[in-house]
Amino acid sequence: MMRPAMAADPTLAQRLLEGDRRALARAITLVENEDPAGYAIVQEIYPHTGRAAVFGLTGPPGVGKSTLIGALTKARRAAGRTVAVLSIDPSSPFTQGAVLGDRIRLTEHFLDPGVFIRSMANRGALGGLSEAALQAALLMDAAGKDDVFLETVGVGQAEVDIIDHADTVVLALMPGSGDSIQALKAGVMEIPDIIVVNKRDHPLTETMVREIRGVLSLAPQRGWRVPIVQTEASRGEGIDELVTKLDEHRAYIEAEGTLSERRRRNLRNEVLALATARLRRRLEEGLEEDEQFARLLDEVVARRTDPATAATALLAKAGTDA
């Protein structure tokens, strides 16, 4: 269903561009609630985006991603940079709310005016990033934040779309996790620009680092050699090295001209993702009371029509109705 056009609230949009935290929070809420006014604000502020450095952090639950982001936030603030954190939580199947809520590890930054933290449910979106999250990241950028951290849960193939929304992708792993190594071997390792092995005091840390290097050696070689950084985020150990690698990667993609290429690819994928999500929503809304679709589904259930043929018929009908 197409959202009706609506003029953006000039006061709210202007306050957001001036860095007003309440205006940013309000705009994100509007977008999260699918309020047309929220998308109008995104449209208004979009020309002012593209200045923030966007970092994607993904990894399995329990690896310490929030602790890492907390430590990185502390380091970035010490360097005089402003920070926004968007944590994409698993959503509740009952309320579609953010189950985990705002991260406890980030509480020390809540009162810092230079830090903005928001948790958002993924609402079942493939890859853990909902349509609203993409818009929220743009709002954070427009609000003048120097660094935007996007955090998702998981290292499965469904989470890989975080690469479509970040300039630098960090994969966080922990020693002793067989699932993590399997994820690396499954091809997820092609995604990260930096790998972090957190909880480095674990006795299996060196074993994991060797396994990661082994997998990396089998991957196609490219200009940027993926570094492996060992950290103990709860004590702030290894964070300076991680910050250095983040800065080095940023400098590398700017020097090579690949930052603009990444962003073009990212925006292309974002446009396609938004169009796909909205088309699916429109199809679902239109089919709720569609007797013809019900009959088509009956044919599939009866094994007289296969799903691919039914999908082709569905798309043909949608094209006719459009």
Secondary structure, 3 states (H helix, E strand, C coil): CCCCCCCCCHHHHHHHHCCCHHHHHHHHHHHHCCCHHHHHHHHHHHHHCCCCEEEEEEECCCCCHHHHHHHHHHHHHHCCCCEEEEEEECECCCCCCECCCCCHHHHHHCCCCCEEEEEEECCCCHHHCCHHHHHHHHHHHHCCCCEEEEECCECCHHHHHHHHHCCEEEEEECCCCHHHHHHHHCCHHHCCCEEEECCCCCCCHHHHHHHHHHHHHHCCCCCCCCCEEECEHHHCECHHHHHHHHHHHHHHHHHHCHHHHHHHHHHHHHHHHHHHHHHHHHHHHHHCCCHHHHHHHHHHHCCCCCHHHHHHHHHHHHHHHC
